Amino acid sequence: MKIISSLIRVVYFLTHHKVPLWLKAIPLLGIAYLFWPRDILMDFSFGVGLIDDLIVVIVLFSLFKKIASTKLNDQRSKKQKVKVVEAKYKVIHQDQREKKK
């Protein structure tokens, strides 16, 4: 279930218009590595040869999610302006409230 939600998040960031194009290249490089003929571990055996491919894809997707999320949060925080309202206040203790009644 976590894998599916991570993939959905990657697709969301890939299609988001505020994520820079250079950043979108990171997961695409991971996908390209799957089809690259030269691997770190050669695909001599079906299971063993795919381990390095899987590790590279997971690392690049995780890196992409982290950077894209940080980028979007930074953009949101820049847009939000904090308004400060200055005011005077007076602390009224429970004893003072009872005296006024």
N, C-alpha and C positions, 0 to 999 in steps of 0.2 A: 504494500500500500504506500509506503514511504517512497519507493522508487517511482511509482506513478505520479505522486504529487510533485516530486522533484522534476520529472520530465515535463509536467504541465507548467511548472514555474519557469523552466528553461524556455519552453515555447512561448510563454507570456512575455518574457524579456526579449526574445528574438523578434517578436512582432510589435513590441512597444516602440512608439515613434521617438521617445526621448532617450533611448539607449543608443549611444554612439555606434556608428558602423564598425569602427575598429574593434569595439568590444564584442560585437556580434560575430566577429571572425574567430573568436576563441573556441566556441563549441563546434563551429564548422571545421576547424582544423582537426578537432577530435574525430569527427565523422570521416574526414578525409584520411586520417591515419588508419581507420579500419580497412580502407581499400588500398592503402599504399603497399606496393609489393615488397618493400624492405622493412622488416620489423626488427625490434630489439631481440625478440625471441622468434626465430623462424617458425612458420606454420607447418612444421614437419609432422606434427600430430594435432589432431583436431582440437583437443582440449587444452594442451599445454601452449600451443601457439596463440590461442585467443586470450590467454591470461594477460599478457602485456597490453593487448588492444583494449581490453576491458578496463584495466587500470588507468591507461592514458585517457580514455573517454570519461571515466568517473572523475578523475582529477581535473580535467579541463572543464567539464560541466559544473563541478562544484566551485571552481575558481570563477567561472562566468557568473554563476548565481550570486556569489558573494560580492563581486565588484559591481554588478548591475544593480543589485539591491542597495548598496551603499550610494551609488551614483544617484538613483532615483530619490532616496531619502534626503540626500544633500540638496537636491533641486527643490524638493518640497519644503525643506526647512528655510531655504532662502526666500521662497515665496511668502511664507507665513511671517507677518510682521507682528511683533509683540506690542500691544498698546498698554501703556502704563498710565494709571489714573492716580494722581496724587490727591490725598484727602486727609483731613484731621479726624482723629478718633479719640474717644474717651472710654476707659475701661470702667465698667460699673460692676461692683462686687454684689454678691447676693444680699449682704447686709444693707447696702444702700437701696436696693430695689424694695426691700421690705419696709424701710422707713418711709419711702415715698407713697406707699399704699395707705 
